């Protein structure tokens, strides 16, 4: 019994140490495609890096990687080459053929494929479905990590990436708008959008995915006063979206999470 208690305490100590990491460990050398990488050199150059650890034959591992890829693509459109990605298995027994196919078949062009990841997984906190880590800064800081990825994590990662890249979100409403709100958020079945205009204005309200692609137009016309619109969120898949308010040529966006 005493040995069992000591073992539990030791395991708790190891877990505490692994989760207390604040800086990255190096990844360098050739990936499975024969391309050379140097993680620290990239971070020193002001880039950010996304590590995605997956389990072979894990059906829940590709979708988060794809959501992150979409978010990264949107940022890369204005910051080309400033985000790098690494796809690594949880263990060291996966072949390069498997990982390279996993990356290509899931459309994950952001991620460099590797056949080993056990040491990295242990360092960043252990097994998760999937484990995702975001790194950035010349101090090689861990900006974000999770062992249980959720769609809202995409927004957290996006904001931290933009902060590292020196870009901030626009926070000021157009002058002709008194207020703009969405509730509930996250939404399951419906979201109510409230807008108050100070003056008669050309108003367009639409929804885009995280990459900026328009998925729905809610309002398009000349309006004034208090506008309330209930949007049926069941028409869109679970994920993160932007509700984009365009008034007299000026744009402001709010994040909307949809969960079914």
N, C-alpha and C positions, 0 to 999 in steps of 0.2 A: 504493500500500500504506500509506504514511504517513497519507494522508487517511482511509483506511478505519479505521486504528487510532484516529486522533483522533475519528472519528465514534462508534466504539464506546465510547470513554472518555466522550465527551460524553453519550451515551445512558445510560450507567451512572450518570453524575453526576445527570442529570435524574431517573432512577428513584429514586436514593437520596434526593434532595430530596423527591420526591412522597410517598415512603413514610415520611418523617421527620416529617410533620405530626402535631401533637398536639392541635390545636384546630380547631373547625369553621369553615366559612365561611358567611356569611349566606344564607338563603333567605327572601325576602319578596315581597309582592305577591299577585296573584290566581293561583289554580291553574286547571286546565282546566274546573272547574265554576263558576268565578267567585267562589270563596271566598277571602278574604284570609288570608294566613299571615305570621307573623313568627317565624322559628326562634329567634332570640336572645331574644325576649320570652318564648317558651315555656320555654326553658332557664333564663332568669332567674327564672321562676315556679316552678322546681323540677321541671318536667316532663322526660321523656326523649323523644328523637326517634329513629326508625328510618328510615334511608334505604335504599331498595331500588332498585338500578339494573338494568334489564333490557334485553335485546335483543329487538326485535320478532320474532315467529315462533320464539322460543326455547322449546322444550318443557320444558327443565330449570329455567326461571326461576320459573314460578308455584308449584311445590310448596314451595320454601323460604319464599316469601312467605306461603303458607298456614300452614306450621308456625309461623312467627313470629307470624302473626295469632292462631292458637289460643293460643299462650303468652301473648300480650299480653291477650287476652280474659280469661284466668284472673286476671291481675293487675288488670285494669280493674274486675273485679267488686268488688274491695275498695278500689281507688284510681281511681275514675271520673275520666276526663278527663286523667289524668296521663301518658298515652303518646300521642304523635302519630307519624304515618307519612307518608312521601313516596315515591311511585313515579315514577321518572324513567328515561327511555330513555338509552342510552349516547351517542346522537348527538343532533343538533339538527334532524333531518329528520322525526321522527315527529310525526304530527298529534295534536291534542287528542282528536279523535274516536277514534283508535286507543287512546291511553292510557286514556281514560275507559272504553272498552269492555273493555280488558285488566283494569282494576281491578274493574269490576262483574261481568264474566263469570266471574272467578275467585274471587268472593266476598271481595274484599279491601277491606272497608269501612274498615279502619284507615287506608288509604293515600290521601293526596291526590294526584290525577293531575297530571303535568306533561308538556309536550311537548318539553322541552329538558333535557339533563343532561350534555353533553360537558365543560363547565368543571368541574362537580362531580366527575365521574369522574376527570378528570386530577388534580385536587387530592388525592383520596383514594387514589390509587395505581394507577389504570388499569383496563383492561378485565378483567372476571372473569365467571364464569357461575354465579350472578350476583355482583355486588359488593354487599356489605351493610355498612352502617356504623351504629353505635350511638353516640349523642351524649347527654351529660347534664352537669349541674352549672352553677353560675353562671359558672364559668371556661370554659364551652363546650367541655368536654373530649371528645376521641374516646375512648370507653370500650372500643370493640371495632370491628374492621374485618376483612374477609376478601374475597379475590378468588376463593375456592373454598369455598362454603358446604357444611357437613356437618351432619347431624342433631344431633351433639353440641354444635354452636355455639348451638343453641337454649337449652341449659342454661346455657352461659356467659353468654349475653345476659340470661337470666332473673335470674341471681344478681346481675349488675351493675345491672340495673334495680331490684331489690329493695334493693340497697345504697344507691342514690341516693335511693330513696323512703323510706329509713329503716326498712326491714323486713328482718329476718334470719330464716333458716330455724331451725326447732327442732332442736337438736342432742342433747337429752337423751332417752335411752330411758326408757320407763315403768319405775317402780320394780320391778315384778315380772319384768322381763326382764334376764337377764344379758348376752346377746349376740344380735345379729341381723346376718346377712351374706348376700351374694348373690355367686355366682361361676359362670362367668366373667361379667365385666361390662366391656365389651359382650358380649352373648351372640348366638350364631348359631342353634343348633338347640335347646339346652336351657340352663336356668339352675337351679342348685341353691340353694335357700333354706334356711338353717340358723337355727334359733331355740332359745335355751335359756331356759326359764322357771324362776324361783326357786320358784314355788308354783303350785298348781292355779288356772288362770285361764280366763276366757271370752276366747277368742282368735278374731279374724277377720283373715284375710290376703287382700287382694284387690289387683288391679292397675287403675290408672286411666291414662287418657291425660294429656297435659300440661295439659289444661283441667280435670282433675278428674273426668271422666266415667268411671264404672266400666266396665271391659271384660272382667274375669274375676274370679271368686271362687275362691281356691285352698283356703283352710281356713276353717271356721266351726264352732266347738265348744268344749267345755271340755277343756283339755289341761294336761299337766305334763311337765317335764323337757326332754329334747333332742328337737326336732322337725326332721326333714329332709324336704324336699319338692323333687322335681325337676319343674320346670315346662317344658312344651314350648313354646318361644318361636316355633315355626313357625306357631302358630295366630294370631299377631299380625303386622301389617305392620311393616316397618322404621320405626324412630322412637324417641323418648324416652318413657318411661313412669315412673310412680311405683308402687313396691311398697309398699302401705300396711298397716302393722301396727297393729291395734286391739286393745288388751288392757285389760280392765276399765274401759272407757270412755275410755281415753287412746290417742292416736294418734301414731305416728311413721312417717315415710316415707323410703324410699331411692330414689334415681334408678336406673333400669335402661335401658340402651340396647340395642336389638335391631337387628341388622344381618343381612340375608340376602344 
